[in-house]
Amino acid sequence: MPKTIFVSFPVNDVQRSAAFYKALGFEENPQFSGDSGACLMWGDAVHVMLMTHAKWRALTDRPLPAPGSVGMMLSLALDSREAVDAMNAAAAAHGGQADANPAEDHGFMYSRDIADPDGHLWGPFWMNPAATGEPQ
């Protein structure tokens, strides 16, 4: 199996959260989805596991995050500034929060953070390939 990351989130409503991630461009993997959880893929290497609180409890007895708290933010590289804006709009239209933090525009890099329906943060961003030395 290639190197893959599975990010697991406890969520209040699996179906609502899955619909949110699908609206952002994630694809559902039915092999790892069911009544108590859903697997949404961002390409081949990043999988988001959405789990009911009961299923989450089977993994750990550590406390659930307090509402409104954040332990981390994951960033997603997108192809353009317009794609960042589109993901931000999709988040707002599907139960999430657009511009969860102030937008950042450094010319060579542009980001607008979003929160899913349970408050998990994502940082969609675009970076000019010329700024990183990568071929354009």
N, C-alpha and C positions, 0 to 999 in steps of 0.2 A: 504494500500500500504506500502511495506517495505521502510525503509529509503533509499532514492535514491538521487543522485546528478545529475543535468542537468547543464552542462557547455556550455554556448552559445558563439559562435565566429562569428564575421562578416567575410565573405570571399569574394574574388573577383569572384570565379568560384565554385559553389556548386558541380558540377559533378566532377571536378578535385580534389577538396578537399575530397569528399566522396571516390573517388578511392584511394587516398593517405591513408586515415584511414583504408579502407578495406585491403590494402596491409600490414598494420601493425597488422592486426588481429582483428580489430573491426568488428562488424556485423551490417548491416543496419536494422533499424526498419522501415518498410514501413508505419506503422500506423502514424508515425510522420514525414514522408518525403513527399516531393512534389517538385513543380517547384521552389519555393522560399527558400527551406531549406531541410536539410537531418538530420536524427537522426542516429548516429552511437553509438553502445553500446559496452562497455568494461565490459563484465559480466552483471550481473543483476542490479548492483547498480550505475554504472557510465555511463551516456549518454552524448554524445557530440552533441550539436545542431549547425549545420553549416547553416548560414543564409546569404542571399543576403544582401547587404548594405541597400536596401529599406526595407526589413523585419526587419533588426536590428533597423532601424529608427522608426519603429512602437513600439519598446520596450523602446527606450530612445532617448532623443535629445542631450545627451552628445556627445562630439566629438569622432569620430572614432580614434583608435590609429594611430599615425603617422607611416608611413612605417619605419620598422627597430626598432621601440620601443617595449618594453616588460613591461607588467604590472604584470605578474605572470608567474610561471612555475608550471605545474602539473607533479607529479611523478607517474610512474607505476611500481609496484613491479612485477618482472618476476621470473621464476623458476630457471634460471641458467645464468651464464656469457655468454654462447653461445646464449641464447635467447636475451640478451641485444645486442650482436654483430649482430644477425640476424635482429633485429628491426632497428638498426642503418643502416645496409645495405639496408633494404627495404625502409627506409626514403629517402636515397640518390637515389635509383633506381626509385622512384615514385614522383619526383618533390619537395622533401623536402631537408633539409640540415642535413647531418650526422655530428656528433661531433660539434654541434653548440657552445659548450663550451669545454674546455679541458676535456678529459676523466679522471675519478678518479678511482684509484685502491688502496684500503686500505687493501687488503687481505680478510677481512671479508665482505667488501662491494665494489661493482663495478658498475660504472655508466658511460653512454655515452649519453649526451643530444642531442636531435634532434629538428628541427624546421619544422613545416608543410609548405605547399606552401605559406601561408600568414605570416609566421614568428612566429606563436604561438609556444611557447616552451613546450617541454615534456622532462621529465627526466626518461627514462627507467633505472631501477637499479635492481641488485640482491644483496641480503644480506644473508649471511650464517645463517640458522636458529639457529645454536649453539650460535651465537653471541647475539641473542635476547632471548635465554632461551626457545624458542619454540621447541616442539618435531620435530625431523627430519624425 
